[in-house]
Amino acid sequence: MDFAFSPDQEELRDRAASFAFRHIRPAVAAMEAAGLPPGELITAMGREGFMKVRPVHSSEPGLGHLDRVILLEALSRRSAAVGLLMVAQLMGIAALQNFGGPALQEAFLPPLTAGEMLVSMAITEPTGGSDPAGTATRAVRCGDYYNVSGRKVFITNSHLAGLAVVVVRTSNDPRRGLSVLAVDAGLPGFRAGHLEHKTGLKGCVTGELVFDDVRVPVANLLGNEGDGLAIALKAISEHGRLGNAGVALGVMQAIFEETMAVCADDPRAGEALADIHADSRAARLLTYRAAWLLDAGQRADAEVATAKFFADDASLRSAGRAMTIAGGSSLVEGHPLERCFRDSIPLISADGTGDIQRIVAARSLVGRFD
């Protein structure tokens, strides 16, 4: 059993950590105040190659699943908001890369992978997001176009994205009723609606997307009509949930380092430090193994769901424990532990709540051992 990263992965981790220290750390205060990421930070990540995703079943250059976790952990050590922004970006890029036609890829992949454009993955609706089968946003075929009408809510990158990858209902068929369209943000009738102001993750924009009879070319269909549920579930599990766990790993590393500093002045904090260390190591093993399974071409629904709910819960648990030993100073706005605590709360709900992850894992395990 080999727990070592490859030389390329070691290089990626070191490069991402250095980038985060030099570019993300100085921008955190401004992101907290404005609620927006600096545009130059996004393009800088593109220049570093952080947005190049390896297509499925391909040996082309790009980030595999474990590579993405390594990257997200390093970036999120400095800012979970930047980490979650990148989860959505990489999810959208992967969907286009794996299911988009040549013309669609040619039009959008270069600016997306260069960090010149953001993408949003628009799945969640007012009725909920954990079950894409409940999608109500409609796409009606009219010749060479679909007319799209509906609303999406709690969408990452909503007000900044130049492209939205949108799950829509194209028929009432219970199995083949959903499809996925790439919708250019400049199309008439498409607009960003309500902007959310979250507990944490300041700098990661979240909001509503509104589609009012938007005419989307049929050429913007990802996969085939009726493939939407499969595409959405793959994106949510392999990119959303796994990426979310990677972000939680970065937050836990920040919590651990802050607690180490407290221990230097107060040896009594050692017990809490040991608990935080145990949680972070266990979360890493769960998350890295789930990513490794996906890179090996294996199904990992239970492993991804377990990694997600454990890492998110452990991040919030560790932040609370660290704050109790750090004392009153950690309750002040702007303290690193206060930000880690705030950032940990929305991670639990993003990409499927912890309760949903437990249901997914249980169903997968029951089916596996029937």
C-alpha positions as CSV (number, residue, x, y, z in Angstrom):
1,M,0.0,0.0,0.0
2,D,1.7,3.2,-1.3
3,F,0.6,6.4,0.4
4,A,3.1,8.6,-1.5
5,F,2.2,11.2,-4.1
6,S,3.9,11.0,-7.5
7,P,6.7,13.6,-8.2
8,D,4.2,15.6,-10.3
9,Q,1.7,15.7,-7.5
10,E,4.4,16.8,-5.0
11,E,5.3,19.6,-7.4
12,L,1.7,20.6,-7.8
13,R,1.2,20.7,-4.0
14,D,4.3,22.8,-3.5
15,R,3.4,25.2,-6.4
16,A,-0.2,25.6,-5.3
17,A,0.8,26.2,-1.6
18,S,3.4,28.8,-2.8
19,F,0.8,30.5,-5.1
20,A,-1.8,30.6,-2.3
21,F,0.7,32.2,0.1
22,R,1.8,34.8,-2.4
23,H,-1.5,35.6,-4.1
24,I,-4.5,34.5,-2.0
25,R,-3.3,35.3,1.5
26,P,-2.9,39.0,0.8
27,A,-6.3,39.2,-0.9
28,V,-8.4,37.6,1.9
29,A,-9.2,40.8,3.8
30,A,-10.4,42.5,0.6
31,M,-12.6,39.5,-0.3
32,E,-14.1,39.4,3.2
33,A,-15.0,43.1,2.9
34,A,-16.3,43.1,-0.6
35,G,-17.6,39.6,-1.0
36,L,-15.9,39.3,-4.3
37,P,-12.8,37.6,-5.6
38,P,-10.2,39.8,-7.3
39,G,-10.3,39.3,-11.1
40,E,-6.5,39.2,-11.4
41,L,-6.5,36.3,-8.9
42,I,-8.7,34.2,-11.1
43,T,-6.6,34.9,-14.2
44,A,-3.4,34.1,-12.3
45,M,-4.8,30.7,-11.3
46,G,-5.5,30.1,-15.0
47,R,-1.9,31.0,-15.9
48,E,-0.7,28.5,-13.4
49,G,-2.6,25.7,-15.2
50,F,-4.9,25.2,-12.2
51,M,-8.0,25.0,-14.4
52,K,-6.9,22.3,-16.8
53,V,-8.9,19.1,-16.2
54,R,-7.9,15.8,-17.6
55,P,-10.7,14.4,-19.7
56,V,-12.1,11.1,-18.6
57,H,-10.4,7.9,-20.0
58,S,-7.6,10.1,-21.4
59,S,-3.9,10.4,-20.9
60,E,-3.9,14.1,-22.0
61,P,-2.3,16.6,-19.6
62,G,-4.5,18.0,-16.9
63,L,-5.7,17.5,-13.4
64,G,-7.0,14.1,-12.3
65,H,-9.2,13.6,-9.3
66,L,-6.4,13.3,-6.8
67,D,-4.6,16.2,-8.4
68,R,-7.7,18.4,-7.9
69,V,-8.0,17.4,-4.2
70,I,-4.3,18.3,-3.7
71,L,-4.8,21.7,-5.5
72,L,-8.1,22.5,-3.6
73,E,-6.6,21.7,-0.2
74,A,-3.6,23.9,-0.8
75,L,-5.7,26.9,-2.1
76,S,-8.3,26.5,0.7
77,R,-5.6,26.5,3.4
78,R,-5.6,30.3,2.7
79,S,-9.2,30.8,1.6
80,A,-12.1,28.3,1.5
81,A,-13.9,30.9,-0.7
82,V,-11.3,30.6,-3.4
83,G,-11.4,26.8,-3.0
84,L,-15.2,26.6,-3.5
85,L,-15.1,29.0,-6.5
86,M,-12.6,26.6,-8.0
87,V,-14.8,23.6,-7.3
88,A,-17.5,25.1,-9.4
89,Q,-15.1,26.2,-12.1
90,L,-13.5,22.7,-12.4
91,M,-16.9,21.0,-12.4
92,G,-18.2,23.1,-15.3
93,I,-15.0,22.6,-17.3
94,A,-15.1,18.9,-16.7
95,A,-18.7,18.7,-17.9
96,L,-17.9,20.6,-21.1
97,Q,-14.7,18.5,-21.7
98,N,-16.5,15.2,-21.2
99,F,-19.9,15.9,-22.8
100,G,-19.6,19.0,-25.0
101,G,-19.4,18.9,-28.8
102,P,-16.2,20.2,-30.6
103,A,-17.7,23.6,-31.4
104,L,-18.8,24.2,-27.9
105,Q,-15.4,23.1,-26.5
106,E,-13.6,25.3,-29.0
107,A,-15.7,28.3,-28.0
108,F,-15.6,28.1,-24.2
109,L,-12.7,25.8,-23.0
110,P,-9.8,28.2,-23.9
111,P,-11.2,31.2,-21.9
112,L,-12.4,29.0,-19.1
113,T,-9.1,27.1,-18.6
114,A,-7.1,30.4,-18.9
115,G,-9.1,31.9,-16.1
116,E,-10.5,34.6,-18.4
117,M,-14.1,33.4,-17.8
118,L,-15.9,31.8,-14.9
119,V,-18.5,29.1,-15.2
120,S,-21.4,28.2,-13.0
121,M,-23.0,24.8,-12.6
122,A,-26.7,25.5,-12.3
123,I,-28.5,22.5,-10.7
124,T,-30.2,23.6,-7.5
125,E,-33.8,25.0,-7.7
126,P,-36.1,26.5,-5.1
127,T,-37.5,23.1,-4.4
128,G,-34.1,21.7,-3.5
129,G,-30.8,20.7,-5.0
130,S,-29.8,17.2,-3.7
131,D,-32.3,15.5,-6.1
132,P,-31.8,16.7,-9.7
133,A,-34.8,14.6,-10.7
134,G,-37.0,17.3,-9.2
135,T,-35.8,19.8,-11.8
136,A,-38.6,22.2,-13.0
137,T,-36.6,24.5,-15.3
138,R,-38.0,23.8,-18.8
139,A,-36.3,23.6,-22.2
140,V,-38.8,23.3,-25.1
141,R,-37.3,22.4,-28.5
142,C,-38.2,24.8,-31.3
143,G,-36.3,23.9,-34.4
144,D,-32.6,24.6,-33.9
145,Y,-33.1,26.2,-30.4
146,Y,-34.4,25.4,-27.0
147,N,-36.5,27.9,-25.2
148,V,-35.5,27.8,-21.5
149,S,-37.5,29.2,-18.7
150,G,-37.1,28.7,-14.9
151,R,-34.9,29.6,-11.9
152,K,-31.8,28.2,-10.3
153,V,-30.8,29.2,-6.7
154,F,-27.7,29.0,-4.5
155,I,-25.5,28.9,-7.6
156,T,-21.7,29.4,-7.1
157,N,-20.2,32.0,-9.4
158,S,-23.7,33.1,-10.3
159,H,-23.1,36.8,-10.9
160,L,-19.6,36.5,-12.3
161,A,-19.9,33.6,-14.7
162,G,-19.8,34.1,-18.5
163,L,-21.3,30.6,-19.0
164,A,-23.8,28.5,-17.1
165,V,-24.0,24.7,-17.4
166,V,-27.7,24.2,-16.7
167,V,-29.8,21.1,-15.9
168,V,-33.2,21.5,-17.6
169,R,-36.3,19.4,-18.1
170,T,-36.9,18.4,-21.7
171,S,-39.6,15.8,-21.1
172,N,-41.7,14.2,-18.4
173,D,-40.0,10.9,-18.8
174,P,-38.9,9.8,-15.2
175,R,-35.6,8.4,-16.4
176,R,-34.7,10.4,-19.5
177,G,-36.5,13.7,-18.8
178,L,-33.5,15.8,-18.0
179,S,-30.8,17.3,-20.3
180,V,-27.9,19.7,-19.9
181,L,-27.4,23.0,-21.8
182,A,-24.4,25.4,-21.9
183,V,-26.0,28.8,-21.7
184,D,-24.0,31.9,-22.6
185,A,-24.6,34.6,-20.0
186,G,-25.0,37.2,-22.8
187,L,-28.2,35.6,-24.2
188,P,-31.4,37.7,-24.0
189,G,-33.6,36.7,-21.1
190,F,-30.8,35.3,-19.0
191,R,-29.9,37.3,-15.9
192,A,-28.5,36.9,-12.4
193,G,-31.1,37.5,-9.8
194,H,-30.9,37.7,-6.0
195,L,-27.3,37.8,-4.6
196,E,-26.9,35.8,-1.4
197,H,-25.0,37.0,1.6
198,K,-23.7,33.9,3.3
199,T,-22.5,33.2,6.9
200,G,-19.0,32.4,5.5
201,L,-17.1,31.9,2.2
202,K,-16.9,35.6,1.6
203,G,-15.5,36.2,-1.8
204,C,-17.2,33.1,-3.3
205,V,-20.3,34.6,-5.0
206,T,-23.6,32.7,-4.6
207,G,-26.9,33.7,-6.1
208,E,-29.9,33.1,-8.3
209,L,-30.0,32.6,-12.1
210,V,-33.2,33.5,-14.0
211,F,-34.1,32.2,-17.4
212,D,-37.0,34.0,-19.1
213,D,-37.6,32.3,-22.4
214,V,-33.9,32.1,-23.3
215,R,-33.2,30.8,-26.8
216,V,-30.3,28.4,-26.5
217,P,-28.9,26.7,-29.7
218,V,-29.4,22.9,-29.8
219,A,-25.6,22.8,-30.5
220,N,-25.1,23.8,-26.8
221,L,-26.6,20.5,-25.6
222,L,-24.1,18.4,-23.5
223,G,-24.3,14.7,-24.4
224,N,-27.7,13.7,-25.8
225,E,-31.1,14.8,-24.9
226,G,-32.1,12.8,-21.9
227,D,-28.6,12.4,-20.5
228,G,-29.0,15.2,-18.0
229,L,-29.6,13.1,-14.8
230,A,-26.5,11.0,-15.4
231,I,-24.4,14.1,-16.3
232,A,-25.6,15.9,-13.2
233,L,-25.1,13.1,-10.8
234,K,-21.5,12.5,-12.1
235,A,-20.7,16.2,-11.8
236,I,-22.2,16.4,-8.2
237,S,-20.4,13.3,-6.9
238,E,-17.0,13.3,-8.7
239,H,-16.4,17.0,-8.8
240,G,-18.8,18.8,-6.4
241,R,-18.7,16.6,-3.4
242,L,-15.1,15.4,-3.7
243,G,-14.0,19.0,-4.3
244,N,-15.9,20.1,-1.3
245,A,-14.1,17.6,0.8
246,G,-10.8,18.9,-0.6
247,V,-11.8,22.4,0.5
248,A,-12.6,21.2,4.0
249,L,-9.1,19.6,4.2
250,G,-7.5,23.0,3.5
251,V,-9.7,24.6,6.2
252,M,-8.6,21.9,8.7
253,Q,-5.0,22.5,7.9
254,A,-5.4,26.1,8.7
255,I,-7.1,25.3,12.0
256,F,-4.4,22.8,12.9
257,E,-1.6,25.4,12.3
258,E,-3.5,28.0,14.3
259,T,-3.9,25.6,17.2
260,M,-0.2,24.7,17.0
261,A,0.6,28.4,17.7
262,V,-1.7,28.4,20.7
263,C,0.0,25.2,22.0
264,A,3.3,27.0,22.0
265,D,2.0,29.3,24.7
266,D,-0.3,26.9,26.5
267,P,0.7,23.3,26.7
268,R,-2.7,22.4,28.1
269,A,-4.1,22.8,24.5
270,G,-2.2,19.6,23.5
271,E,-5.3,17.4,23.9
272,A,-7.4,19.5,21.5
273,L,-4.5,19.6,19.1
274,A,-4.3,15.8,19.1
275,D,-8.1,15.6,18.3
276,I,-7.8,18.1,15.5
277,H,-4.8,16.3,14.1
278,A,-6.7,12.9,14.2
279,D,-9.7,14.4,12.5
280,S,-7.7,16.0,9.7
281,R,-5.7,12.9,9.1
282,A,-8.8,10.7,8.9
283,A,-10.5,13.1,6.6
284,R,-7.4,13.2,4.3
285,L,-7.3,9.4,4.1
286,L,-11.0,9.2,3.3
287,T,-10.8,11.9,0.6
288,Y,-7.5,10.8,-1.0
289,R,-8.7,7.2,-1.2
290,A,-12.0,8.3,-2.9
291,A,-10.1,10.3,-5.4
292,W,-7.6,7.5,-6.0
293,L,-10.5,5.1,-6.7
294,L,-12.0,7.5,-9.3
295,D,-8.6,7.9,-11.0
296,A,-8.4,4.1,-11.1
297,G,-11.8,4.0,-13.0
298,Q,-13.7,2.6,-10.1
299,R,-17.1,3.5,-8.7
300,A,-16.8,5.4,-5.5
301,D,-20.2,6.8,-4.6
302,A,-20.1,5.7,-1.0
303,E,-16.4,6.7,-0.6
304,V,-17.0,10.2,-2.0
305,A,-20.1,10.8,0.1
306,T,-18.4,9.5,3.3
307,A,-15.4,11.7,2.6
308,K,-17.6,14.7,2.1
309,F,-19.7,14.4,5.2
310,F,-16.8,13.4,7.5
311,A,-14.4,16.2,6.2
312,D,-17.1,18.9,6.5
313,D,-18.2,17.8,10.0
314,A,-14.6,17.4,11.2
315,S,-13.8,20.9,9.9
316,L,-16.6,22.5,11.9
317,R,-15.9,20.3,14.9
318,S,-12.2,21.3,14.8
319,A,-12.9,25.0,14.4
320,G,-15.1,25.0,17.5
321,R,-12.6,23.0,19.5
322,A,-9.8,25.3,18.5
323,M,-11.8,28.4,19.4
324,T,-12.6,27.2,22.9
325,I,-8.9,26.9,23.7
326,A,-7.8,30.0,21.9
327,G,-10.1,32.1,24.0
328,G,-12.0,35.4,23.3
329,S,-9.6,36.7,20.7
330,S,-10.7,34.0,18.3
331,L,-14.3,35.3,18.5
332,V,-13.3,38.7,17.0
333,E,-14.1,39.2,13.3
334,G,-11.0,38.8,11.2
335,H,-9.3,36.2,13.4
336,P,-8.3,33.2,11.3
337,L,-10.2,30.7,13.5
338,E,-13.3,32.9,13.4
339,R,-13.2,32.8,9.6
340,C,-12.5,29.0,9.5
341,F,-15.6,28.5,11.7
342,R,-17.8,30.6,9.5
343,D,-16.4,29.0,6.3
344,S,-17.0,25.5,7.7
345,I,-20.8,26.0,8.2
346,P,-21.8,26.5,4.6
347,L,-19.5,23.7,3.4
348,I,-21.8,21.2,5.2
349,S,-24.8,22.3,3.0
350,A,-22.9,22.9,-0.3
351,D,-23.0,20.1,-2.9
352,G,-25.5,18.1,-0.8
353,T,-26.0,18.2,3.0
354,G,-24.3,15.8,5.4
355,D,-27.6,13.9,5.9
356,I,-28.0,13.4,2.1
357,Q,-24.4,12.1,2.0
358,R,-25.2,9.6,4.7
359,I,-28.2,8.4,2.7
360,V,-26.1,8.1,-0.5
361,A,-23.4,6.2,1.3
362,A,-25.8,3.8,2.9
363,R,-27.7,3.1,-0.3
364,S,-24.5,2.4,-2.1
365,L,-23.2,0.1,0.6
366,V,-26.5,-1.8,0.8
367,G,-26.5,-2.4,-2.9
368,R,-22.8,-3.3,-2.9
369,F,-23.3,-6.1,-0.3
370,D,-26.7,-7.4,-1.3
